[in-house]
Amino acid sequence: MLTCSSDKTLRLWNLKKGECERTLVGHERAALCLAVDWSGWPEKARAISGSLDQTLMHWDVRNAVWLGKMEGHSGAVCALAVDWAAERALSTSYDGDMRLWDIVERQCRRVFQGHKGPICCLSADWSASQALTGSQDSTLKLWDLEVGICVQTLVGHTGPVWAVNKELGCPQALSGSCDRHLMRWDLRCGTCARAMLQHQRPVCALAVDWETSQAMSSSFDRTLLLWDLDDCEPLDKFDLHPGTVWCLNVDWLGRRMVSGAGPGDNTVRLWDFSDGHCEMEIFGHQGSVWGVDVDWATAHRAVAEAEGIGIDPEAEGLGARF
């Protein structure tokens, strides 16, 4: 697991032991977001992080060194999406821009403009050459990455949009806002299909399993909610964090998740959300945990090898656990 924090660092964790194995240092201010390529682990892994220092940093996670820096934003870098195979990345910022980067050359290839405020969140659909962004201006915008233009503006939230998830290859999305609502969008007509209100304070982060029509959300109200998106009702609530839950990462197959929080907490928690049990509380960061990315695939392979079985993603009811 890799995390980033307002203490300016990224930390690599052994999630089974709950121990920090490496600390990545390089950002001058809080590290706000990250994306990881775990495909080469354990021999190697890469990451990109965005920071309040207005830069993106490319990391060799295994050796805890940075490979390069991408500069161009004039505001904090809030969100990232990376196409590792094509060596390109998208970033959004408080300067109101979204930028497309060449990771190898560390160059900005295109700037997308149109929001009237900071862009807080991002969901990329690389195969469709689209990205969906959410902003402090209370709108979401759907972008054509090839042409470089906004093709649709979604209006409905009454507060800044802090979380978004677009279904890959399909015309629907889910967003979360400071107005406390989650909204499910039909991108074919640009309208809100359903609105969900259960959180008591702003929604910070989202994860969605579109296949089973379930979602997990986190909030300023210090809770995480598991949702049935068809019924638009919460299925379960997780409320052990004493601080704002800023980020989450979900293993839908194994029914596990990790969540990061702060201030006054600054921990990561590992959950089994099939029974609501918090399995581990991880300490180490000296500031709020803003981002988290977990290599769930390696955990699944380890279980399969230990049990002498293979994992069939199509198998009904399969829930690999480690």
SULFEN-V871165 format. One record per pair of residues at least 4 apart in sequence whose ideal C-beta (glycine too) atoms are under 7 Angstrom apart, sorted by the first residue. I is the first residue (numbers start at 1). J is the second residue. D is the distance in whole Angstrom. If there is no record, write none. Layout:
I:J:D / I:J:D
This chain:
1:13:4 / 1:15:5 / 1:258:6 / 1:292:6 / 1:294:5 / 2:10:6 / 2:12:6 / 2:34:6 / 2:36:5 / 2:47:6 / 2:61:6 / 2:293:5 / 3:10:7 / 3:11:5 / 3:13:7 / 3:260:6 / 3:268:6 / 3:285:7 / 3:289:5 / 3:291:7 / 3:292:5 / 4:10:5 / 4:31:4 / 4:32:7 / 4:33:7 / 4:34:5 / 4:49:5 / 4:290:6 / 4:291:4 / 5:9:6 / 5:31:6 / 5:285:4 / 5:287:5 / 5:288:6 / 5:289:5 / 5:290:6 / 6:30:4 / 6:262:7 / 6:287:3 / 6:288:5 / 6:290:6 / 7:285:5 / 7:286:4 / 7:287:4 / 8:27:5 / 8:28:7 / 8:29:6 / 8:30:6 / 8:31:6 / 9:23:5 / 9:24:6 / 9:25:6 / 9:31:7 / 10:24:4 / 10:31:6 / 10:34:7 / 10:49:6 / 10:59:7 / 11:20:5 / 11:23:5 / 11:284:6 / 11:285:7 / 12:21:5 / 12:22:4 / 12:61:6 / 13:19:7 / 13:20:6 / 13:21:7 / 13:282:7 / 14:19:5 / 14:21:6 / 15:270:7 / 15:294:7 / 18:280:5 / 18:282:5 / 20:284:5 / 22:64:4 / 23:64:7 / 24:59:6 / 24:64:5 / 26:57:5 / 26:66:5 / 27:31:5 / 27:49:7 / 27:51:4 / 27:53:6 / 27:57:6 / 28:53:4 / 29:51:6 / 29:52:4 / 29:53:4 / 30:51:6 / 30:52:4 / 30:287:7 / 30:290:7 / 31:49:5 / 31:51:5 / 31:290:7 / 32:50:6 / 32:51:6 / 32:52:6 / 32:76:6 / 32:77:6 / 32:78:6 / 32:290:5 / 32:291:7 / 33:49:7 / 33:50:4 / 33:77:7 / 33:78:6 / 33:79:5 / 33:80:5 / 33:290:7 / 33:291:5 / 34:47:6 / 34:48:7 / 34:49:4 / 34:80:7 / 34:291:4 / 34:293:6 / 35:47:7 / 35:48:5 / 35:80:5 / 35:81:7 / 35:82:4 / 35:293:7 / 36:45:6 / 36:47:5 / 36:61:7 / 36:293:4 / 37:45:6 / 37:46:5 / 37:84:4 / 38:45:5 / 38:295:4 / 38:297:7 / 38:298:7 / 40:44:4 / 40:45:6 / 41:45:5 / 41:295:6 / 41:298:6 / 44:62:5 / 45:61:4 / 45:62:6 / 46:58:7 / 46:59:7 / 46:60:7 / 46:61:6 / 47:59:4 / 47:61:5 / 48:56:6 / 48:57:7 / 48:58:5 / 48:80:6 / 48:82:6 / 48:89:6 / 49:56:7 / 49:57:5 / 49:59:7 / 50:56:5 / 50:77:3 / 50:78:7 / 50:80:5 / 50:91:6 / 51:55:6 / 51:77:6 / 52:76:4 / 54:73:5 / 54:74:6 / 54:75:6 / 54:76:6 / 54:77:7 / 55:69:5 / 55:70:7 / 55:71:5 / 55:77:7 / 56:70:4 / 56:77:6 / 56:91:6 / 57:66:5 / 57:69:5 / 58:66:7 / 58:67:4 / 58:68:5 / 58:103:6 / 59:66:5 / 59:67:6 / 60:65:5 / 60:67:6 / 68:106:5 / 69:106:7 / 70:101:5 / 70:106:5 / 72:99:6 / 72:108:5 / 73:77:6 / 73:91:7 / 73:93:4 / 73:95:5 / 73:97:7 / 73:99:7 / 74:95:4 / 75:93:5 / 75:94:3 / 75:95:3 / 75:118:7 / 76:93:6 / 76:94:5 / 77:91:5 / 77:93:5 / 78:92:5 / 78:93:6 / 78:94:6 / 78:118:7 / 78:119:7 / 78:120:5 / 79:92:5 / 79:120:7 / 79:121:5 / 79:122:4 / 80:89:6 / 80:90:7 / 80:91:5 / 81:89:7 / 81:90:5 / 81:122:5 / 81:123:7 / 81:124:4 / 81:131:7 / 82:89:4 / 83:88:5 / 83:126:5 / 87:102:7 / 87:103:4 / 87:104:5 / 88:100:6 / 88:101:6 / 88:102:6 / 88:103:6 / 89:101:5 / 89:103:6 / 90:98:6 / 90:100:6 / 90:122:6 / 90:124:5 / 90:131:6 / 91:98:7 / 91:99:5 / 91:101:7 / 92:98:5 / 92:119:4 / 92:122:5 / 92:133:6 / 93:97:6 / 93:119:6 / 94:118:4 / 96:113:7 / 96:115:5 / 96:117:6 / 96:118:6 / 96:119:6 / 97:111:5 / 97:112:7 / 97:113:6 / 98:112:4 / 98:119:6 / 98:122:7 / 98:131:7 / 98:133:6 / 99:108:5 / 99:111:6 / 100:108:7 / 100:109:5 / 100:110:4 / 100:145:7 / 101:107:7 / 101:108:6 / 101:109:7 / 102:107:5 / 102:109:5 / 110:148:5 / 112:143:6 / 112:148:6 / 114:141:6 / 114:150:5 / 115:119:5 / 115:133:7 / 115:135:4 / 115:137:6 / 115:141:6 / 116:137:4 / 117:135:5 / 117:136:4 / 117:137:4 / 118:135:6 / 118:136:5 / 119:133:5 / 119:135:5 / 120:134:6 / 120:135:6 / 120:136:6 / 120:160:6 / 120:161:6 / 120:162:5 / 121:133:7 / 121:134:4 / 121:161:6 / 121:162:6 / 121:163:5 / 121:164:5 / 122:131:6 / 122:133:5 / 122:164:7 / 123:131:7 / 123:132:5 / 123:164:5 / 123:165:5 / 123:166:4 / 123:173:7 / 124:131:5 / 125:130:5 / 125:131:7 / 125:166:5 / 125:168:5 / 125:169:7 / 127:168:7 / 127:169:6 / 128:169:6 / 129:144:7 / 129:145:5 / 129:146:5 / 130:142:6 / 130:143:6 / 130:144:7 / 130:145:6 / 131:143:5 / 131:145:6 / 132:140:6 / 132:142:5 / 132:164:5 / 132:166:4 / 132:173:6 / 133:140:7 / 133:141:5 / 133:143:7 / 134:140:5 / 134:161:3 / 134:162:7 / 134:163:7 / 134:164:4 / 134:175:6 / 135:139:6 / 135:160:7 / 135:161:6 / 136:160:4 / 138:157:5 / 138:158:6 / 138:159:6 / 138:160:6 / 138:161:6 / 139:153:5 / 139:154:6 / 139:155:6 / 140:154:4 / 140:161:6 / 140:164:6 / 140:175:6 / 141:150:5 / 141:153:5 / 142:150:7 / 142:151:5 / 142:152:4 / 142:187:6 / 143:150:6 / 143:151:7 / 144:149:6 / 144:151:5 / 152:187:7 / 152:190:5 / 154:185:6 / 154:190:6 / 156:183:6 / 156:192:4 / 157:161:5 / 157:175:7 / 157:177:4 / 157:179:5 / 157:181:7 / 157:183:7 / 158:179:5 / 159:177:5 / 159:178:3 / 159:179:4 / 160:177:6 / 160:178:5 / 161:175:5 / 161:177:5 / 162:176:6 / 162:177:6 / 162:178:6 / 162:202:6 / 162:203:6 / 162:204:6 / 163:175:6 / 163:176:4 / 163:203:6 / 163:204:6 / 163:205:5 / 163:206:4 / 164:173:6 / 164:175:5 / 165:173:6 / 165:174:5 / 165:206:5 / 165:207:7 / 165:208:4 / 166:173:4 / 167:172:5 / 167:173:7 / 167:210:4 / 171:186:7 / 171:187:4 / 171:188:5 / 172:184:7 / 172:185:6 / 172:186:6 / 172:187:6 / 173:185:5 / 173:187:6 / 174:182:6 / 174:184:5 / 174:206:6 / 174:208:5 / 174:215:6 / 175:182:7 / 175:183:5 / 175:185:7 / 176:182:5 / 176:203:3 / 176:206:5 / 176:217:6 / 177:181:6 / 177:202:7 / 177:203:6 / 178:202:4 / 180:197:6 / 180:199:5 / 180:200:7 / 180:201:7 / 180:202:6 / 180:203:7 / 181:195:5 / 181:196:6 / 181:197:5 / 182:196:4 / 182:203:6 / 182:217:6 / 183:192:5 / 183:195:5 / 184:193:5 / 184:194:5 / 184:229:6 / 185:192:6 / 185:193:7 / 186:191:6 / 186:193:5 / 194:232:5 / 196:227:7 / 196:232:5 / 198:225:6 / 198:234:5 / 199:203:6 / 199:217:7 / 199:219:4 / 199:221:5 / 199:225:7 / 200:221:4 / 201:219:6 / 201:220:4 / 201:221:4 / 202:219:6 / 202:220:5 / 203:217:5 / 203:219:5 / 204:218:5 / 204:219:6 / 204:220:6 / 204:244:7 / 204:245:6 / 204:246:5 / 205:218:5 / 205:246:7 / 205:247:5 / 205:248:5 / 206:215:6 / 206:217:5 / 207:215:7 / 207:216:5 / 207:248:6 / 207:249:7 / 207:250:4 / 208:215:5 / 209:214:5 / 209:252:4 / 213:228:7 / 213:229:4 / 213:230:5 / 214:226:7 / 214:227:6 / 214:228:6 / 214:229:6 / 215:227:4 / 215:229:6 / 216:224:6 / 216:226:6 / 216:248:6 / 216:250:5 / 216:257:6 / 217:224:7 / 217:225:5 / 217:227:7 / 218:224:5 / 218:245:4 / 218:248:5 / 218:259:6 / 219:223:6 / 219:245:6 / 220:244:5 / 222:239:6 / 222:241:5 / 222:242:7 / 222:243:6 / 222:244:6 / 222:245:6 / 223:237:6 / 223:238:6 / 223:239:4 / 223:245:7 / 224:238:4 / 224:245:6 / 224:248:6 / 224:259:6 / 225:234:5 / 225:237:6 / 226:234:6 / 226:235:5 / 226:236:4 / 226:273:6 / 227:234:6 / 227:235:7 / 228:233:6 / 228:235:5 / 236:273:7 / 236:276:6 / 238:271:6 / 238:273:7 / 238:276:6 / 240:269:7 / 240:278:5 / 241:245:5 / 241:259:7 / 241:261:4 / 241:265:6 / 241:269:7 / 242:264:6 / 242:265:5 / 243:261:4 / 243:262:5 / 243:263:6 / 243:264:5 / 243:265:3 / 244:261:6 / 244:262:7 / 245:259:5 / 245:261:5 / 246:260:6 / 246:261:6 / 246:262:7 / 246:288:6 / 246:289:6 / 246:290:5 / 247:259:7 / 247:260:5 / 247:289:6 / 247:290:6 / 247:291:5 / 247:292:5 / 248:257:6 / 248:258:7 / 248:259:5 / 249:257:6 / 249:258:5 / 249:292:5 / 249:293:6 / 249:294:5 / 250:257:4 / 251:256:4 / 251:257:7 / 251:296:4 / 253:300:7 / 253:318:7 / 253:319:7 / 253:320:6 / 254:296:7 / 254:300:7 / 254:319:6 / 254:320:5 / 254:321:6 / 255:272:7 / 255:273:6 / 255:274:4 / 255:319:6 / 256:270:7 / 256:271:6 / 256:272:6 / 256:273:7 / 257:271:5 / 257:273:6 / 258:268:6 / 258:269:7 / 258:270:5 / 258:292:5 / 258:294:6 / 259:268:7 / 259:269:5 / 259:271:7 / 260:268:5 / 260:289:3 / 260:290:7 / 260:292:5 / 261:265:4 / 261:267:6 / 261:289:6 / 262:266:4 / 262:287:6 / 262:288:3 / 262:289:6 / 263:288:5 / 266:285:5 / 266:286:7 / 266:287:6 / 266:288:6 / 266:289:6 / 267:281:5 / 267:282:6 / 267:283:6 / 268:282:4 / 268:289:6 / 268:292:6 / 269:278:5 / 269:280:7 / 269:281:5 / 270:279:5 / 270:280:4 / 271:278:5 / 271:279:7 / 272:277:5 / 272:279:6 / 285:289:6 / 296:300:6 / 297:301:6 / 298:302:6 / 299:303:7 / 299:322:4 / 300:304:6 / 300:311:6 / 300:320:5 / 301:305:6 / 302:306:6 / 302:322:6 / 303:307:6 / 303:320:5 / 303:321:6 / 303:322:5 / 304:309:5 / 304:310:6 / 304:311:5 / 304:320:7 / 311:320:6 / 312:318:7
